[in-house]
Amino acid sequence: MSAIYNFSGKVALITGSSSGIGAATALLLAKSGANVVITGRNADNVSKICEECTKLSPKGLKALPVVADVTKEADLDRLLDTTIKTFGKLDILVNNAGFGSFSQISDANYLKTQRSVFDTNLISVIYLTHKSIQYLEKTKGNIINISSVAGIQSAKGMSGYCMSKAALDMFTKCIAVDLGSKGIRVNSVNPGAVRTNILRDMPVTDEQTNAIWDAMSSIYPVGRCGESVDIASAVAYLASDQASFYSRVESSYLIITGSSSGIGAATALLLAKSGANVVITGRNADNVSKICEECTKLSPKGVKALPVVADVTKEADLDRLLDTTIKTFGKLDILVNNSGIGSFSQISDAEYLKTQRSVFDTNLNSVIYLTHKSIQYLEKTKGNIINISSIAGIQSGKGMSGYAMSKAALDMFTKCIAVDLGSKGIRVNSVNPGAVRTNIMRDMPVPDEQRKGMWDAMGSKYPVGRCGEGVDIANAVAYLASAQASFVTGTILVADGGHLAANVNLGFD
């Protein structure tokens, strides 16, 4: 468990942190310099994790033990009061406490089980979060809720658990909008099968439990169930003010299409600063050369970026891009399919068919072609594919059918090939930005002043109070490309400043 973040001076309260995901999160944050509050019902386990956190802390900071039952409001009050009395503030609240259950609606004890699950998984989160707002507002803090894929996918005999997590996910999205004006960010991590003690209260033997984990591992594209540290890494990423990935992609070799400007350029600069060998490509030779020079300056070892002027809509150019990369570096570790264009055109417009084809050629067909050709190299390196999509692949917008279709198709491409390529050791994910200040609107028939006004107007509607910058998306790409995201594949990572949660109109009107 490497310390790659800096949480010095931060105070983090993690419920259910005496074991499993909560303990792993506490250990990682402690190792990253945070003051952590450990809580759970078992005093011995709480004490044990506190000792481990103190040993890992760079400055030997003592973790604060608070034995508490999250289903009791008095315990939650005491937990929060003790935290504030000890540290004087709260920066990060991780609502992790939870348990699973198997019970069908027809079972005699269903109502009792369902209420118990809700009390732990949902009601305790609502209560503690409500009580914590006054402190998190002062620190412009973070709330991270540990949910589950069960909040998204139904399962037989798990209605109580699934409902609690679905409600938790909606709670996350709604309060992210409510609290944006207070400077508080709210996010959720939804793990798949992770080897924890969540099955301990279920009517299964240890042998059956191991069989369940093994069976699940065999059907996952990554070939394994998750470990608690996988989720802890995701929590740390979400809790960080600025993701610091500067040792994660060192010595990697990567292609970033559309990297002569915008998100692609920001990604190239961040990864070059991390020690990666980057290939810069775009249609404008001057811009390609400029970004290459900047990457070389940022590289810790002065590694020269490779410039390849190319048009992604031309298969011959894509072949040359890939061939030049392999001839120069001998391998490929990461492929970032970033090239994209926007368009505003309605189905009744005379130029619609031409526009739609052009958008598809850039945003989708080029990705399919280059990805297909790259598989033979990525398989050798157990590499990564990261597609830059858009919230337009999720939310419709007036006059944007061509663009939105291309991104919806790209999202499905991401999910499908993540399954196809899992057995080859290749992970595939997508980042779906909201409004990000790039030149994607440069071809729109509006003056610069009006264009700036459109960005400002959109940003004012976002819970975070601003539109995104290229580096925001670059940080998400760096996380997905890293070993810390080794349990993440087939994921659509939305980085939208709260756009979808706030139901902001996709159009710039």
Buried (B, 14 or more C-beta within 10 A) or exposed (E): BEBBBBBEEBBBBBBBBBBBBBBBBBBBBBBBBBBBBBBBBEEEBBBBBBBBBBEBBEEEBBBBBBBBBBBBBEBBBBBBEBBBEEBEBBBBBBBBBBBBBBBEEEEEEBEEBBEBBBBBBBBBBBBBBEBBBEBBBBBEBBBBBBBBEBBEEEEEEBBBBBBBBBBBBEBBBEBBBBBBEBBBBBBBBBBBBBBBEBBEEBEBEEEEBEEBBEEBBEEBBBEBBBBBBBBBBBBBBBBBEEBBBBEBBBEBBBBBBBBBBBBBBBBBBBBBBBBBBBBBBBBEEEBBBBBBBBBBEBBEEEBBBBBBBBBBBBBEBBBBBBEBBBEEBEBBBBBBBBBBBBBBBEEEEEEBEEBBEBBBBBBBBBBBBBBEBBBEBBBBBEBBBBBBBBBBBBBEBEBBBBBBBBBBBBBEBBBEBBBEBBEBBBBBBBBBBBBBBBEBBEEEEEEEEEBEEBBEEBBEBBBBEBBBBBBBBBBBBBBBBBEBBBBBBBBBBBBBBBBBBBEBEBEBE
